[in-house]
């Protein structure tokens, strides 16, 4: 059964220790803006960034595996405190092996959010795969959960909340700090 939106695969998410993210189409809407000198600009969603910080407070590591190489990604990872970033990876299954070695977290304790076919090989190695609403059809056909939101438009935040609920960390990470319940955020649990 495929899960979507506020209907999340909580059981599969219970033992996740790391969320691996693609960048273009997941952390961003997939647009790349270049100036005349070839410098790249990307727009990141603040709520997605806050979702990443909430995951970290819940004890879930966040990592990046991306096919492109960009100084902007390095800066955003630093800004969010993301320790593990692998760029320029056209073979993301190999990058996952490198990530496991760097982090000490095995793939069977990772989830990945991706939006294109390049993201599928590492997803095949993980117990939980996630996608934004506007992901490629092949990805939408494979993943365990699809966000109500598009890439760069809140998909990470929605996934983060689902993972935090699954980890039974809502009260300590969100509830007490912000005085908000899962139901107030759209979750029917």
N, C-alpha and C positions, 0 to 999 in steps of 0.2 A: 504494500500500500504506500502510495506517495503522500507525503505531508506537504501542506502549504500554509503560509502565513502564520496565524496564531494557533494552528494545529501542528505542533512540533513533535519530532521523534524523541521525546524526553528519555525514554529507556536507552536508546542508542547513544544518547549524549551524556549519560551519567558518568562515564569513566574517561571523558575527554580531558586531556591535560594541555593540549595545544590546538589553536585554530590557525591554520595556514591560509593565507590570502594571496590571491592574484591581485595585480594592481589595476591595469587598464580594463575597465568594464566591471570591476568589483569595488575597488577603493575609489575609482573615478567613474564617470559615465562613459568612458571609452574615448573621449575626445582628447586629441593632442594638439596643442597650440604651439606653433613655432614662430619665432621672430626671424628677421632677415639674416641674422647670424647663425641660425640653426639652434638657438637655445630653446629648450622645451619648457612649456608651462603646463601644469595640470591643476584642476580644481578638485579639492577634497571636501567631503561633507563633514561638517562639525559634529553632527549627531553620530555619524559613523565613528569619528575619532573618539567621542565620549564613550561609545560602546566598547571600543578597544580598551580604553582606560578602565572601564567597569570590569571587563574580563580579567585584566591584570590584577585588579583588586580582589577578584574572586579566586585568584591563584591559577588562572588559565593563561599560559604563555600565548603570545601571538607572534607569528612569523610571516615573512613574505617570500614567495617564489614567483618571479616574474620573468618573462621572456625578453623584455627590453632592458636596457641599461640607461639610467637617468639619475643625474644629481638631485633632481627634485624628489625622487623616491627615497634616496639616501637621507635627505633633509627631513622628509616627512616621518620616516622611520625613527630618526633621532628625536624628533619633536614628540613622538608618541611613546618613546621608550621601548621600541621594538628592537630586541637584541639580535635576532636572527633574520638576515636579509640576504637572499640569493638572487642576484640579477643576471640578465643575459643568458638565461637557461632555456634552450630550445628543447631540452629533454628533461622535463620536470620530474619524471620518475627517478632519474639519476640525482637530480637536485634534492629530492626527498631523502635519498640515502645519505647525502652530505648533511642535510639538516638533522637527521637522526644522530649522526656522529657528533655534530656540533652541540646539540641540545641534550643528548642523552634520553630523549623521549622517543619511544618506538612509534612507528606508523599506526599500530593498532590502538594507540591512545591519542590519535590526531583526527581532526576533522578538517576539511578543506572547502573553501568557497571559491568557485571558479565560474567563468562564463563562456569559455570557448573550448574547442576540442583539445587544444594543447594542455588543458587542465585535467583531462580525463585520466591519463596514465597514473598520476599519483593518487587520484581519488579511488582508483581500483584497489589500492593498497590500504585504504582507511575504512574504519567502520561507519563513518558518517560523512556524507557529501552534501554540500549546500550550493545553491545558486541564486543569483538575483533574478527577478521576474523577466528581465529582457535578455537572458542568456541564450546562447546558440541552441537550436532545437535538439541537437544530439546530447547536449548537456542536460537540458530540461527532461529529456527522455530517460536519463540515467540516474540523476541525483535522488537522494532520499528526501530532500526538503527544498522547496522553492519559496523565496520571500515574496511578500506582496509588493515589495519595493524594487525598483530598478537599481542597477549598479551605480554607485556614487550618489544614491538618493535615499539612503536609509536601510539598505539590505543588510549591511554588516550590523547595524544597531539592532535590528529585529532578531537576527541570528544570535547576537550577544545576549539579549534578554532571554531567549529560549535556552541557551547554554547555562546561564546563571540560574534559571529556575531548575533545570535538570540537576545542577550541582547542589541544589538546596542552599544557595548562597544569597538568594534575593534579599532576605531580611537584613543581613549584615552588610551587603554591598549597596543596596538601593533603598530598601524599606525604611531602615532607621535613619539613614543619612538624608533622604529626600521626602520622607513621610508619604510614600506613594506605594500602592499595592500593584500586584500583577494585573488585577482586573481593571484598575484605572489606566493601565498602559495597553489595554486591549486583550490581555490573556484571559481565556476562559478555562481556568484550572480549578 
